[in-house]
Amino acid sequence: MFVRLDCIGRGLGRRLLAYLQDRCDRLELRVYLQNERALRCYLAAGFAEKMTVSDDATGRQELVMVWEKTQPA
C-alpha cells in the first residue's frame, strides 16, 4: 500500500488496514526495511515479521509481514 506524500500522517493507511482487517482472515504484505514509519504502523496493527527478501525491481530489502485474525475463544 502506498499513501501519497501529501496525505501521509492523516491516518489513511491505518484506516485502510482496519477496513481490510475487518473483512479478511489473513493479510500478507511487503514493506521496505528503510520505511520505519510504515513498519511501526504495521506492527501496531498486529502484523508479525515473517522473512526478509530482496525486491527484484529495486534491489532494496523488504520485510514480509503477516497478520491473521484471531478466533474468539
N, C-alpha and C positions, 0 to 999 in steps of 0.2 A: 504494500500500500504506500502510495506517495501522497503527501499533502503539499499543495502549492506553497512556496516560500512565504508569500504574504498572508497565508492562513495558519501558519504554524503558531502554536501557543494558544489557540482558541478552543481546544478540546475536541476538535473534529475527529482526530484519529481515535481518541478514547471512545467517543460516541459510536463511531463505525465498528470498532471492536465489540462494544457492548451489544450492538444490533446483531452482529454475526454470532456472538456467543449465545444470544437468546434463541437463535434459530438452528444452530449446528451442534452436533455432539463432539466434533473434533475439528481443530484447525491446525494447519502447519504453515509456517512462513519462513522466509529468509530475511535477515537484516544484516547490513554491513557492520562489521565489528567496530568501525570508527564512528558509527551513528549512536553515540552514547545516550542521547535523548530518547531515541526510539527504543533502544534496549531497556531503559528504565521503564518506559511505558508498557512494553510487552511483559516484563517481569511483574509489574504492578497489576497487570490484568490476569496474572496466573499462568503465563506461558513458562515452560521449562526448556532449558537448553538441551539439545539433542546431539548435535555434532557441528564441527566447523568444516566448511567446504570452500572451494575457490569458484568465484563467478567466472564462467568461461568467456564471457564478453568483455569483462573489465580486468580480470586477474585479481580483483580485490577479494579479501577473505570475508566470508559470510557465516553467520551463525544460524543454523537451522533450529527453529523453536517450535514447540508443540503445546497445544492446550487441549485438554479433554474435559468435557462436562462430567462432574461428579454426580453419581446417582444418590438420591436421598436414601438414608438407611431405614 
